[in-house]
Amino acid sequence: MKLKFTWKIWLLIIVLVFSLLSIFGFPPTFLEKGVIITHIEANSTAFDMGLRQGQIITSIDGNKINNFKDFTKIITEKFPSEEKVKTIISTKDSDYTFFSDEMPKIIVSDIPKTNVLLGLDLSGGARALVKAKDADLTSSELSDLIDTTRNRFNVYGLEDVKILPVSDLSGDHFMLIEIAGATPGDLEELVAQQGKFEAKIGDEIVFIGGERDVADVCKNDATCAGVRSCDQAGDGTYFCNFDFSVYLSEEAAQRHADITKYLETNITSSGRYLSKTLDLYVDDNLVDSLLISEGLKGRVTTQIQIQGSGTGLTQQDALLDAKESMSKLQTILITGGLPFKLEIVKLDTISPSLGKEFIRSILIAGLAAIVAVSIIIFGRYRKIKASLALILTSTSEIIIILGIASFISWNLDLPSIAGILATIGTGIDQQIIILDESKHSKHLNINQRLKRAFAIILGAYFTGVVSMLPLIWAGAGLFKGFAITTLIGITVGVLITRPAFTDIIRKIETD
Amino acid sequence: MDESINKTDESEKNEEINQGKQDKRDVQEKKETKSFSFKEFHKKYYKHLLVLPIILLIFSFGYLFYFYNSTGDYFYKDISLTGGTTVTIIGKTAPSSVIQSSLSDKLEDLNVREIYDLISNEQKATVLETKSDSETTRNVLEEYLGYELNEENSSFEFTGSALSQSFFKQLIFAILLAFIFMTIVVFILFRNLIPSGVVILSAFADILMTLVTVNLLGIEMSSGGIVAFLMLIGYSVDTDILLTTRLLKRREGDLYERIFGAFKTGITMTLTSLVAISIALIIVNPFSIILSQIFTVIVIGLFFDIFNTWVTNLSLLEWYIEHSENKHGGVK
């Protein structure tokens, strides 16, 4: 048989090739050796040297790195070391040399074998859906909220966070936060805390968080911020004290002077302090009361020292707690509070451990389903060529959907996978229609018969499209994946795979 | 092998074209008599067959009414629709029954199940579902297990009850909307009131009967399960559209040959879907609640689709065709 393809078959082949390129990359990523940097701490030595997220490390000190195992082996053998040692990290493009006694602050993983992105429910991570409590947000309020939250995450040191506004069919507005990989332990507080900071003397507000009153906050600078001392308390637990400087605006400093002017001085055993304390409130909860030394009375001072402490069962715990509390306070002082209370209406933290098993079982299920369908199709038609064409077309449909998903960087979550399965099911159904119509009513020529098949298929296509549309918006977009993959799938079917299959059948029938 | 291929081919041609080829092969005669008796039977009794869908529909409506009166809902909802927490603890734990009995007084509406590896049958994880919030659940579990639950060894999924209820309303709305859109497309497709109405009735009957079966089986529906009903709309109208097109828009052969041809195509379609999805269901069942529920609903729905396409839709359509034949003296 001479192979002469029609343009529809060529179109399928071309789209298929592009899809494969989109899935596996060129050259294919599964042939690449090394580890990819998934996270790098900003301002760390490694960062300053020029290493960045997404780079591929191919060797360390001349030793080839093929995978994560190699990397861990070399790094753990080398660090921590007694003294600063030289390390040469080579990526594909250049070498980075640095001297250190501790391991570089990077997180690496094996290079993903494909460009297919997996959703949080398969790859692990955290997702929060946040809503204003007892209030409806306008879209400008929502975008303010998102800016503030993004700012908070940045100040907190988390950069790889996706924050999006979503609204749903009942007209509710939400903020959707997605964090891939490691989740901060106090995500809930970071996200939902209104973050209204007030510093009061008595009932009078001296300053609040945010740029109007707070000009700057010292952070990551040991000279003006840090945990200063740790000690054991009477009950055996530990506590650590921190302090950091806050620079007030002129206006706030003036307020401070005006309020303290009239306060009396108390003489205590530890020194001379004003009669009232500076009380710090976060979301109306008193977090700390600071004594004001006599020298500050009535003075316009723009620099204030904020103190606080962390506690824990061990000194290590107390130290961590102090650091966390300090970071939180600094964050809300910089970013300011939100004008409304927030509520986390959905919070998922998914461990990455089960994802692989999931994918494996889905692949096995898909494969078994294809085998079963092949057996039925062959049993029914007893024609190797036509049956084979049907199975190949359906397989190429899966590849094209995955290709488009990788191309538009769509994260495949479980609903998306259900959508792919649904599409393949209806796809096979429609190909059965084509096969049967091609054999029917022999008084018509093959073109007329296949045209008829297409009329039925288009009808089914449009019902499919319209039944998926509402799902894009329903449920805060959490089922969007299902709708999107189904829409991609059935559209690819009607535009590319079904026409090609029709031509293949025409060729088989006329041969 | 070769010979049998020829035989099937020819016999098919014969039915389809109805040209009464004078081929006296045995196989063929058998087939002719068979389709003849089917034809006679169906011609005589197709209206009687309609008793079956009528009984089932009355029963379904009755049951659903009773169900609504006793539970205040149209189906049992799981925590994705009522609000609550799902925790997946990775690794081996105490058997689910033990966890269930020791924690059920601390966690509201607790439901525990295990996840096994498909091949080694080794316990991979334990899944707990409760209406309690995520903080309470975490504390109770950590106390019970004696270790801290972090992102390495567990997954937490919490949905607030207000949100779940809103999700639920929206998903139902999405189904209604999809159904209405589907109705419009079907009407545009056939531009004929009764046949379109019959297609829509069949799709509706599929959904209703599936819902009643799900309730009878005591399945708690998740948001994924509702999405499956959306898929069901698509799967069920496919065969109905095929049948109606073949019967109304085609001229060749007599009515019963067209019915038989449509049946062969339609049943192949439904059977492939049914087998493929059943197999997928068996494989993903121990793993994913969402996927296994979607597949369960579709498998049930496909069974009813066979019934509603080839009994409900076919008989009503036949009735309509016979009626308009008598009126206009020709099949339209």
Contacts between the chains, C-beta under 8 A, distances in Angstrom:
chain1	res1	chain2	res2	distance
A	124	B	151	7.1
A	124	B	155	8.0
A	126	B	151	7.9
A	129	B	163	7.0
A	131	B	163	7.8
A	168	B	166	7.4
A	168	B	170	6.0
A	169	B	170	4.4
A	169	B	173	5.9
A	169	B	174	7.1
A	170	B	166	5.5
A	170	B	169	6.6
A	170	B	170	5.9
A	172	B	166	6.7
A	182	B	151	6.8
A	183	B	151	5.3
A	185	B	150	7.9
A	343	B	160	7.4
A	344	B	158	7.9
A	344	B	160	7.4
A	345	B	159	7.3
A	345	B	160	4.1
A	345	B	162	6.6
A	345	B	163	4.0
A	346	B	158	6.6
A	346	B	159	4.9
A	346	B	160	6.5
A	346	B	163	5.7
A	347	B	134	6.3
A	347	B	156	7.3
A	347	B	157	7.8
A	347	B	158	4.7
A	348	B	155	7.4
A	348	B	156	6.9
A	348	B	157	4.3
A	348	B	158	7.0
A	349	B	151	5.8
A	349	B	155	6.4
A	349	B	156	5.0
A	349	B	157	7.9
A	350	B	151	8.0
A	350	B	155	4.5
A	350	B	157	7.3
A	351	B	88	7.1
A	351	B	90	6.0
A	351	B	151	5.4
A	351	B	152	6.4
A	351	B	153	6.8
A	351	B	154	5.9
A	351	B	155	4.5
A	352	B	151	7.9
A	353	B	90	4.9
A	353	B	152	7.1
A	353	B	153	7.6
A	354	B	88	6.6
A	354	B	90	6.3
A	354	B	115	7.8
A	354	B	124	7.0
A	354	B	125	6.1
A	354	B	155	7.3
A	357	B	117	7.0
A	357	B	124	6.1
A	357	B	287	6.9
A	358	B	287	6.0
A	358	B	288	6.5
A	360	B	118	7.9
A	361	B	118	5.6
A	361	B	283	5.9
A	361	B	284	5.6
A	361	B	286	7.9
A	361	B	287	4.9
A	361	B	288	7.7
A	362	B	284	6.5
A	362	B	288	7.9
A	362	B	291	7.6
A	364	B	118	6.7
A	364	B	283	5.6
A	365	B	279	7.0
A	365	B	280	4.1
A	365	B	283	3.9
A	365	B	284	5.2
A	366	B	280	7.2
A	368	B	279	4.8
A	368	B	280	7.2
A	368	B	283	6.2
A	369	B	275	7.9
A	369	B	276	3.8
A	369	B	277	7.3
A	369	B	279	5.3
A	369	B	280	5.0
A	370	B	276	7.7
A	372	B	272	8.0
A	372	B	275	4.8
A	372	B	276	5.6
A	372	B	279	5.2
A	373	B	272	5.0
A	373	B	275	7.0
A	373	B	276	5.1
A	376	B	268	7.2
A	376	B	271	6.2
A	376	B	272	5.1
A	376	B	275	6.1
A	377	B	268	7.9
A	377	B	272	6.9
A	380	B	268	5.3
A	382	B	4	7.3
A	382	B	5	5.5
A	382	B	8	6.4
A	383	B	5	7.6
A	414	B	224	7.9
A	414	B	288	6.3
A	414	B	290	5.2
A	414	B	291	6.4
A	415	B	224	7.4
A	415	B	227	7.0
A	415	B	290	7.3
A	417	B	291	7.3
A	418	B	224	7.3
A	418	B	227	7.3
A	418	B	290	7.2
A	418	B	291	5.9
A	418	B	294	5.2
A	421	B	277	7.8
A	421	B	280	6.6
A	422	B	231	4.9
A	422	B	234	7.3
A	425	B	235	7.2
A	425	B	272	8.0
A	425	B	273	4.9
A	425	B	276	6.4
A	425	B	277	6.8
A	426	B	234	6.1
A	426	B	235	6.9
A	426	B	238	6.5
A	428	B	269	7.7
A	428	B	272	5.6
A	428	B	273	7.3
A	428	B	276	7.6
A	429	B	235	7.9
A	429	B	238	5.5
A	429	B	269	4.1
A	429	B	272	7.2
A	429	B	273	6.4
A	430	B	238	7.8
A	432	B	265	6.1
A	432	B	268	5.2
A	432	B	269	5.0
A	432	B	272	7.0
A	433	B	242	6.2
A	433	B	265	6.1
A	433	B	269	7.2
A	436	B	261	7.3
A	436	B	264	7.0
A	436	B	265	4.1
A	436	B	268	7.7
A	437	B	265	8.0
A	439	B	12	6.7
A	439	B	16	7.6
A	440	B	16	5.6
A	440	B	252	7.9
A	440	B	261	6.2
A	441	B	16	6.6
A	441	B	17	7.5
A	441	B	250	7.1
A	441	B	252	4.6
A	441	B	253	7.8
A	442	B	13	6.6
A	442	B	16	7.1
A	442	B	17	5.9
A	443	B	17	7.1
A	443	B	252	6.5
A	452	B	245	8.0
A	452	B	250	7.9
A	455	B	245	6.9
A	455	B	249	7.9
A	456	B	241	5.9
A	456	B	242	5.7
A	456	B	245	5.2
A	459	B	185	7.1
A	459	B	186	7.8
A	459	B	189	4.6
A	459	B	241	4.9
A	459	B	245	7.5
A	460	B	234	7.5
A	460	B	237	6.9
A	460	B	238	5.0
A	460	B	241	5.8
A	462	B	185	4.8
A	462	B	189	7.9
A	463	B	181	7.6
A	463	B	182	4.8
A	463	B	185	4.8
A	463	B	186	6.8
A	463	B	233	7.4
A	463	B	234	6.4
A	463	B	237	5.3
A	463	B	241	7.6
A	464	B	234	5.0
A	466	B	178	6.7
A	466	B	181	3.4
A	466	B	182	6.3
A	466	B	184	7.5
A	466	B	185	5.9
A	467	B	178	3.6
A	467	B	179	7.7
A	467	B	181	6.2
A	467	B	182	5.6
A	467	B	230	5.9
A	467	B	233	5.1
A	467	B	234	5.8
A	468	B	178	7.5
A	468	B	230	7.4
A	469	B	177	7.7
A	469	B	178	7.7
A	469	B	181	7.1
A	470	B	173	7.0
A	470	B	174	3.7
A	470	B	175	8.0
A	470	B	177	4.2
A	470	B	178	5.7
A	470	B	181	8.0
A	471	B	174	5.3
A	471	B	178	7.7
A	471	B	227	7.0
A	471	B	230	6.4
A	473	B	170	7.9
A	474	B	167	7.6
A	474	B	170	4.1
A	474	B	171	5.6
A	474	B	173	6.9
A	474	B	174	4.2
A	475	B	167	4.4
A	475	B	170	5.4
A	475	B	171	6.2
A	475	B	223	6.6
A	476	B	163	7.7
A	476	B	167	7.5
A	478	B	167	7.7
A	478	B	223	7.8
A	479	B	171	7.7
A	479	B	223	7.2
A	479	B	227	5.9
A	482	B	227	5.9
